[in-house]
Amino acid sequence: MENRPEPGPGPATLVELAQLDLRYEGCRLKSPVAEARLLAAIAQTGIQQPLQGIERSSARVLLDGFKRLRCAQKLHLSTVPFVSLAPEEAAGIVCLLRAANDHALSLLEQARFLDELKAGCGLSVAEIAQQLSRSKAWVSLRLGVLAELSPVVGEALFEGSFPVYSYLYTLRPFRRLHGAALIDEFVTALRGKKLSSRQIEQLANGFFRGPESFRQEIRQGHLTLPLQQLKDLPDDPDGCSEWERLLLADLEQAQKLLVRLMTKSPDERLSSRPFRAQAHLLCAGLLSRLPAFTKTLHTLYDHCGQT
């Protein structure tokens, strides 16, 4: 695929639902709550924003608008407005990704489409980055997040039964310490429970850091008791609350990891090309967060020194 300016969407046309190819539906996250709101809006005013995809001689392949499509099916509509982004799949996916801010693609949705470009369309990471005007690190980071997903977690996230935010920012850090199997157990126990991000965070801290009895309660789906136990935890004898103890544990863990990194990094055995490639990407991610991390530490240090 040549590196040229994207032509942009064509004019909208009405197409029959049966004419749409849904092969990329698994690349988009489902949200039952958002879909219910959209259904009510479409029932009143119809579909205001055309569905988008790839128009070929044999079929119209849908890339964006799966929620609108499912709403149309529920309302027994026979046609929907459709615009073509490009005449072939790679160019259409690139066009969708380049307009990701407008379509609000999540990180995981971006990752799925990037994987389609790499595995399905045969583009290299460098070619994808060039087409999207992004860095190779941006592409590799998303592909790496997708590669980490087990089938259990991936299914829960994309069907909308477990919040993506909670997985990315609460569970992923535990994956490196406890492995994928324990993450699968936690997600399986909580999927579909409609818990808040705060509740999931509390249960995760207890599940991965607490006693086996706490984990057993969660595995068996008995969530009321663990949540109540976390809520009713008394202050530590040293005067620290549960939330404060968790942060102290994180600071202690960060200090240990820093020492280990400084000790191991100069080792001459760290010389293979696969290691250097992966370490380079990870270091880039850490360095990009270092200023904010340092500022946070300075703020916490100054705050805690005012006693």
N, C-alpha and C positions, 0 to 999 in steps of 0.2 A: 504494500500500500504506500503510495507516494505521500510525502510530507507536503501537503498543500492546504490552503484555507478551506475550512468546511463550508459547503454551500448553504447550510442552514435548512430549517424545515420548509417543506413545500406547502401548498394550500391544503386546507382541510377538506376531506371528502367523507361522505357517509358510507360506511362499510357494514356488511352483515357480520354478526358475532361469529357465525360459523366459519367465516373466512380468515379469522385471526389465528395465527400460529403461536402457541403459548409456551414454547420451549424454554424461554428465559424466566418463566414465573418463579422458579426456584432461586433466582438471583435477587429477588425483592423480599423485604421483610413484611410480614403480615402484622396488622395491628387491629384486633377486633373492635377496640374502642373508637379508633379513628375511622374505621370502616362503617361503624354504626352511625356516627355523626354525618359521614359523607352520604350514606344511604338516605338519611332524612333530608339532606340538602338537595340531592338529585331528584328525590320524589317531588319536591316543590318546584324546582327551577330547571330541572334537566341537567345534562352534562355540559358544563360551561367551558371546560378545558379539554381540547382534543387529546386522544390517546396518541402516543408516538411510537414509531418503530421503523422497520425496514420494508420497503415495498419492492417486491420482486415479481417476476412474471408468474411464478407458481404460487406465491403466497404472500401475505402481509404478516411479518414477524413482529410481535409486540415486544417492546422494551420498557415502556413507561405507561402506566395507567391500569395496572392490574386490579387495584381497588375499585376504580370506576367500572371496569369490566364486570367484576363480580356483583357490584351494585346493579348494573344494567341487567344482568341475568336474574337477580332476585326480583327486579321490577318488571320482568318479562318484556324488556325492550328488544327489538329485533335488529336495530342498527345503532352505531356509535360514530361520532366524528373521529377521524384518524388523519394524522399527517406523517409523511415519510421524512426521516432524517437523512437517509442515504440509500443508494441502490444495492449496497452489500453490507454484510454483517459487521465486519471490522470497522468500517467507516462510521456506521450507525452507532456502535458502542462508543467509539471515540468521541463522536459528537455529543452523546448523552453525558459522558464523563466530563467533557470540557465544560458543559453547562450544569455541573453538579450543584453549584450554589443555587441555581434556579429550581432544580428538582429535588434538592435536599437529600441527596443520596447519603446514607450512613456509611461509616467506615467499612462495615461488613458488606454492604451492597457494592461499594466501590471495589472491594477485594474480589467479590464473585465475578464481576464484569472484567476485572483485570486478569483473573484466572482464565476466563473465556478467551480473552485476547491472546494469552500466552499458550494455553493448552489447546484451545479449539481453533484459533486462527493462526497459530504458529509464529507469533511475534516474540522477539526477545525482550528482556527487561529494558535494554537500551532503546530499542525501537518504540516500545510503549511509552517510555518516558519522553522521547522526542516528539511523538505524535500528540501527547497531552501537554507538552511544555512544562513537564514536571521533572524532578530529579529522579535518578535511579533509586535513591534511598527511599523516596516517597512511595514508589511502586513496590520495592522490596519489603518495606515495612508492612504494607497491607497484605501482600501475598504471604508473609510470615505469620501474621495474625490468623489468616484463613487456614494455613497449614496446621496450626496448633489445634484447631477445632476437632474434637472427636465427633463421630456421628450423632451421639446422644445430645451433646451440647449444641451442635449445629442445627439439628432438627428443632430443638426447643427455642432457639433464638429466632430462626427464620419463620416458624409458625406463630410466633408472638406469645408463647406461653412462659417465657422467662425474659426479663428485661435486658436488652443489650448493654445498657449503661452499667448495670450491676455486674455483668460478666466482665466487661472490659476493665472497670476501675476497682472492683471489689475482689472478684475471683481470680483473675489472671495473675496477680502477684503471688497468690497461694499455689498456683500451678507449679511454679519452679521449685517450691519447697516440698510439696506433698504429692505431685504427680497428677496425671490426667484421671486416673481411676477414682480418686476421692472427689475430684471436681464433678465427675459424672454422677456420683452418688448424691452429692448435694443438690445439683440441678434437678435430678430425677425426683428427689423428695419435695422440692419447692415449685416445680413447674406447674403452672396453672392455678397457683394459690392466690394470685392477685395481691401480693405483699408489696409494701412500699420499699423504695431503695434503702431507707433507713433500717427497716426491719430485716431486710436481707443482709445488710452489712452487720447488724448485731448478731444474727444467727450464724453468719459466716465466721465471725471472730470466735464465737463459742464452739462451732463445729471443728475448726482447724486448730484452735489453740486450747480448747477446753478438754474436759475428761471424756472418756469413752462413753460414759452413761449419757452425756449430753448428745453425743453423736447418734447414739442408739435411738433416743427420743425423736430426733429429726428424721432418721432413716425410716422409722415406723410412721411418719406423718403426724406425730403428736407435737404440733408447733405451739399450741397455746401455753403449755407448761414451760418450755424453754424461753419463750418471749417474756412470760411473767417472771421467770427466774432472773433474767437479765435486767428487767425493769426494777425488781425488788432487791437487787444486790446491794448490800450495805457498803458504806465506805470502808476502804482498807484500814487496818489498824494504824497504818502510818499516816492516815489522813487523806489518801488519794482516792478519788472515785474510780469506778470501773473504766470510764472513758480515758481518764488520766493515766491509769495503769497501762492501757493499751498503747497509748502514745509513747509512754516511757519504754515499753517493750520494742516498739518500732524504732525508736532512737537507738536503743542498745543494739538491735539487729543491724541497723545502718552503720553503726560504728564498727561492728565486727566485720561487715562486708567490705568497708573501706580498707581496713587493715589487711584483709585477705587479698584484695585486689592489688594493693601496693606491694605486697609480699610476692605474689605470684607473677605479676606482669613482666618483670625483667627476665624471667626464666627463658633460657635459650631453646628449650624444647618446644616453645610455642612458635613453630615456624612453618607449619603446613599451609598450603594455599587455601584449603577450605576454612581452616580456623581463621586465617587472616582476613578473608572476605567477610565472614560472619562477625568477627570481632570489630571490624571496621564499621559495619552498619550499626552495631550496638553502641559502640563508642560515640558515633555521630548522634544517635538519639540521646545518650546521656549528656553529651556536651551541650546539645541544644537546650536541655532542661537545667543545666548547671547554674546559669545566672539566677533563674527563679528559685532554684533550690537553695542557693547561697543566701539570697535575700530573705527567704523564709526562715532559715536558720538564724540569721542575724536578728530578725524581728522577734523570734521566739526567745533567743538568748537575751535580748534587751528587756523583753517583757518579764521573763522569769528572774532577771536580776533586780527588778524593782520590788524587792521584798524586804 
